[in-house]
Amino acid sequence: MRKRIEWIDIAKGIAILAVVIGHTLGPYNGQFFGSLIFAFHMPIFFMLSGYLYHSRPARQECQRGIINLLLPYLATAVVLLVVSAIARLLPNPLLNAYFPSWQQGLIATAYGAGSAVFNPWHWQVQPIGAVWFLLSMFIALQLFNGVMLLTARRH
């Protein structure tokens, strides 16, 4: 077992607190303090992941990413889809449909955006919410691992 690196644990703790603060600011998002927090809280996780990273065979990295990132992402998406379907079928003031339809929910799940989507094709894609990070991290890890494996073979 590897020994933990204390400064990395502290940096992760700061980033976690920044994520919580940033997502509870509500009306202050878009203002200086909210923009400052959003400028660094997620990049810290990516940088720390890169710092601690060691390449693996592509198949192993993909399997690891599927288990640790894609399965939780898809499980959350399924819960959102089912709850939305129930809310559409049984209107209730306590339960709101997150997705207006199955189709929009599936598109949101495939696209994986955390907030409103602005794209040159003017697609109407609803955000999936905070779990966007899991899909994004999975894709980033696969690409990064692939680049690391390709460049390691050349040296």
Steps between C-alpha positions, in 0.01 A plus 500: 500500500629844413554763764258792478639838397382749761501814284287324239245399764490864618459627142216252441332616821524863390362409157210306655413797723522731198260275305250503787530877546482564126187291459324660797560861394182506295438859392868590544612273217633713218622767737868537595511256796294234325704535181823476700393175663377349173830595333701261717295240685462241222839564334662410833348151481625454144850622589524280808379203300773569247765539769414164656447329167693201374418345165330162476424270212210652303262215584575523872453879501172467314367232738606705801332810358180311421475368857603817684357771275253380235294268719429770764428748217257264329337394828431864584368565148264201526368629833442844344327344199272282715413777746426733208275239339313446825462876550361537148252214549391593851509880530579591857611834648774321695651324199626680192603342173865579443473403133192599298516174299687171471667623183633818659619301801688253282657781296603677822652177629698444178617863479591531868485878545504651846314816405319657206649392168615760252599346170524619141227260388242645745419157638266505795686292756394507861778478757544174690612688810801462728575143388635638170841478665494119505451472124751777436761337722446162332558649154798706619665200665458281192650769276781582742587134553501445124736792444726381782514148354570629147775739609660241731545264204689765304767553766 
